[in-house]
Amino acid sequence: MSTSTALPDLRTTASAFALYGHYVTGASHGSGHINDTYVVEFDQAGVRVRYHLQRVNHRIFKNVPDLMDNIRRVCVHAATKAESGGGRADSRRCLVLVPTRQGLPCHQDEAGSWWRCYLFIEGARTHDLIEHPGQAREAARAFGAFQNLLADLPGARLHETIPDFHHTRRRFDTLRAAIASDRNNRAARARSEIAFALAQEDLVDVLLDLQARGEIPERVTHNDTKLNNVMIDDTTGEGLCVIDLDTVMPGLALYDFGDMVRSATNSAVEDDPDPAQVKARLPVFEALVEGYLASAGAFLTDAERAHLAFSGRLITFEIGIRFLTDFLEGDVYFKTKRPEHNLDRARNQFALVHSLEAQQSVMEAFVQRQPRP
């Protein structure tokens, strides 16, 4: 959740970065629930230029310098690849990190808060809801291109900003521990959800076992592939730039695709308290596959392609058990607005698991029909 609601001294914070001209104004921006995001505006020789200032939530991200080292490497690599391909770095297609006046990727203020700064991408915006399959196609194409871009990232392995973020076995074992302790006496209210979750244990090791056998490789992945983490061009509708790089770290390509399926295909918002409203929309799934394979198909292994449909079911189940675990533990991680908010979210995700399972053979057949590069 956001670290603060009060507007900080943005002029002083901005002065720590290599920004030129005269500070004009600053304001809150966006609807994120983790970091605090602001837009500051500078007058540079009569031209108004905007920048994003973000205060990183160091309660969630314990090692901000490591996190920012990941982001710096990713941004530099993206710009380098664009220039080596005969073009120039396009500040609308990859994030441009503005360094501090000391040349560092982030700034720590006197209160101990960590800040970073990006160029503001003009003429594009994010969307919270899928309005038509074309948006899903563009978002998936952008995320696939992002994975492809980082397939040859040089240097050491990226830092794990949140260790075991998508390790489904450990998430499942954490749920079992929460059920066993039931320290908030909530298990009785979630009896059917607990029974459903425990009955799905055969799902949790599928991708982990494939990775252990070497059939799917570790890659650099985004790990938060919601539609609202892609900037969509206001005029063309093209997916321009992947943003929110805090969780870029080692992972599986299928985690990213699976979370796209989870977040985009649901016919209801993820906390709709009525599971009957939840259905996986097949046209949106098909658009995701088309967009993703258009940009990522060349580097995916046969095992990765074969498990695209399954990955949506797995990640939806994983997020569902995370909501259920948080409900049992007393709502300590996800922000809630009502007493059974996390339980509603878990029911919603489990209903989506049912729908994805019912349509999995149709989804797999669609993937198989797609041309290979």
Stockholm file with secondary structure:
# STOCKHOLM 1.0

chainA/1-373         MSTSTALPDLRTTASAFALYGHYVTGASHGSGHINDTYVVEFDQAGVRVRYHLQRVNHRIFKNVPDLMDNIRRVCVHAATKAESGGGRADSRRCLVLVPTRQGLPCHQDEAGSWWRCYLFIEGARTHDLIEHPGQAREAARAFGAFQNLLADLPGARLHETIPDFHHTRRRFDTLRAAIASDRNNRAARARSEIAFALAQEDLVDVLLDLQARGEIPERVTHNDTKLNNVMIDDTTGEGLCVIDLDTVMPGLALYDFGDMVRSATNSAVEDDPDPAQVKARLPVFEALVEGYLASAGAFLTDAERAHLAFSGRLITFEIGIRFLTDFLEGDVYFKTKRPEHNLDRARNQFALVHSLEAQQSVMEAFVQRQPRP
#=GR chainA/1-373 SS CCSCSSCCCHHHHHTTBSCCSEEEEEEECSCCSSSEEEEEEEEETTEEEEEEEEEECTTTSSCHHHHHHHHHHHHHHHHHHHHHTTSCCCTTTSCCBCCBTTSCSCEECTTSCEEEEEECCTTEECCSSCCSHHHHHHHHHHHHHHHHHTTTCCSSCCCCSSTTTTCHHHHHHHHHHHHHHCTTSCGGGGHHHHHHHHHTGGGTTHHHHHHHTTSSCCEEECSCCCGGGEEEETTTCCEEEECCCTTCEEECHHHHHHHHHHHHHBSSCTTCSCGGGCCBCHHHHHHHHHHHHHHHTTTCCHHHHHTHHHHHHHHHHHHHHHHHHHHHHTSCSSCCSSTTHHHHHHHHHHHHHHHHHHHHHHHHHHHHHSCCC
#=GC SS_cons         CCSCSSCCCHHHHHTTBSCCSEEEEEEECSCCSSSEEEEEEEEETTEEEEEEEEEECTTTSSCHHHHHHHHHHHHHHHHHHHHHTTSCCCTTTSCCBCCBTTSCSCEECTTSCEEEEEECCTTEECCSSCCSHHHHHHHHHHHHHHHHHTTTCCSSCCCCSSTTTTCHHHHHHHHHHHHHHCTTSCGGGGHHHHHHHHHTGGGTTHHHHHHHTTSSCCEEECSCCCGGGEEEETTTCCEEEECCCTTCEEECHHHHHHHHHHHHHBSSCTTCSCGGGCCBCHHHHHHHHHHHHHHHTTTCCHHHHHTHHHHHHHHHHHHHHHHHHHHHHTSCSSCCSSTTHHHHHHHHHHHHHHHHHHHHHHHHHHHHHSCCC
//
